Amino acid sequence: MANVTSRLNPAIWPATARTDSKSGELSLGGISATELMERFGTPVFILDETDFRARAVKFRSAVEKIFGPTAKVYYASKAFTSIATAKWLAEDGVNLDVCTGGELAVALAAKFPTNRIELHGNNKSIAEIEEAIEVGVRFIVADSLIELDRINSIAGSLGKKQSVLLRLTPGISAHTHESIATAHEDVKFGFSIASGAAMLAAVTALNAEHINLEGVHCHIGSQIFDETGHILAVERLVKFIADVKKNQGATLHHLDFGGGFGIAYVDSDDPMDIESVLTRIHAALTEQCAKYEIEIPSIAIEPGRAIAGPAMVTLYQVGTVKDVLLEDGKTRTYISVDGGMSDNIRPALYGAEYSALVANRSSNAPTTDSRVVGKHCESGDIVIRQIALPSDIVPGDILAIPATGAYGRSMASNYNHILRPPVVVVRDGSARIIIRREKISDLLALEEG
Ligand SMILES: *Cc1c(COP(=O)(O)O)cnc(C)c1O
């Protein structure tokens, strides 16, 4: 019988992760890491269905409880999408945000109700806009005047009126606390409120014959650990809604404040409790609406990472181990695994941190200063820059990296012609592949002539 041990921090590991009290072996969804490796190979992404769905439902229940029954959660597909997960979300009453034709194709293949999909993107192609309007997405979130014009004319030629939100830039840098009140932001996304671009966009959209301007949207960043930025953004969006009402006499009744809710990757990360965060945002929303004497808009949020991230674990097999003498006379143990930056680009891209566990056994060996690296031809191909790991790790051991569900498989590449790993869903002692491992023939199939 498996037992939880103190090694498995529930903020980092999926709900069904356990380590066996005797063997020390990790199990996910009731299946041991060794069995998962033997059946599916490594590297492999293990997706805990119970955990993913529970997180999605928790968001849904929280927004409905706090903002009322019209409030919606749009899961951000870009964090990780597949037909299987889209079907879960459809069943569990969570909506879907897509930002390309490819993400939309997955949603359509899952028969996701199209009136629960919204389309994002700062440079949607004509074909993407056409398809979205044709299939009847709930919202297109417009990002530029050129795009408003395209949406209007495409909707007109299809004999439709498209519901639109405006993506606004409330001038908030969510990552840097000092600059949290910056009035202007040098980013590619959205219409700036401060510069007047947003009001011009609202006037343009309100006057467009085939556009139904329903509301406003913002997304202030990702992996955010405090709600100050979201609150400020909501306040600025409400003021904007009030200004539109005052200047144009038009009511924008929908407000979407995006995603960005942070998760724990390492023990020191302290993610916010989502209910209390949303409660504080709700308080700011009602206060601001009262101040400007406008009706409280219907609310949507767009979590991606906070649903998918902790639900997946990557299993790698250790290939080589070597000690490297450092300048200060100390040594660092380099542990090479059979994947790396092709299945997890985040450490190289953002300096992201991860934790790790020897998954196939327990170890009482003293720990040693270690670095977990991949098999790519770059010294920046690092999975974990610095971590204390047991000094008895040998080739063949399985290393489990938790919290790899968001922006892992979805950002995977074929660098060095490495095959992208499969995604295996575990639940109640059974496992099934939802995305298979790539084959060399998949890569060669792209070659012509
Ligand atoms: C990326 C993105 C999200 C999701 O962000 P998370 O940090 O994964 O929650 C939501 N909305 C938009 C518009 C995004 O671009």
The ligand as an SDF file (V2000), in Angstrom:
LIG
                    3D

 15 15  0  0  0  0  0  0  0  0999 V2000
   -1.1020   33.1500  -21.5960 C   0  0  0  0  0  0  0  0  0  0  0  0
   -2.4350   33.7140  -21.4560 C   0  0  0  0  0  0  0  0  0  0  0  0
   -3.2860   33.2480  -20.4510 C   0  0  0  0  0  0  0  0  0  0  0  0
   -2.8910   32.1910  -19.4460 C   0  0  0  0  0  0  0  0  0  0  0  0
   -1.8520   32.5760  -18.6310 O   0  0  0  0  0  0  0  0  0  0  0  0
   -1.4150   31.6520  -17.3960 P   0  0  0  0  0  0  0  0  0  0  0  0
   -0.2620   32.3580  -16.8110 O   0  0  0  0  0  0  0  0  0  0  0  0
   -1.0350   30.3310  -17.9710 O   0  0  0  0  0  0  0  0  0  0  0  0
   -2.5750   31.5480  -16.4880 O   0  0  0  0  0  0  0  0  0  0  0  0
   -4.5520   33.7930  -20.3570 C   0  0  0  0  0  0  0  0  0  0  0  0
   -4.9550   34.7490  -21.2260 N   0  0  0  0  0  0  0  0  0  0  0  0
   -4.1630   35.2100  -22.2210 C   0  0  0  0  0  0  0  0  0  0  0  0
   -4.6860   36.2460  -23.1340 C   0  0  0  0  0  0  0  0  0  0  0  0
   -2.8820   34.7220  -22.3480 C   0  0  0  0  0  0  0  0  0  0  0  0
   -2.1070   35.1980  -23.3220 O   0  0  0  0  0  0  0  0  0  0  0  0
  1  2  1  0
  2  3  1  0
  2 14  2  0
  3  4  1  0
  3 10  2  0
  4  5  1  0
  5  6  1  0
  6  7  2  0
  6  8  1  0
  6  9  1  0
 10 11  1  0
 11 12  2  0
 12 13  1  0
 12 14  1  0
 14 15  1  0
M  END
$$$$
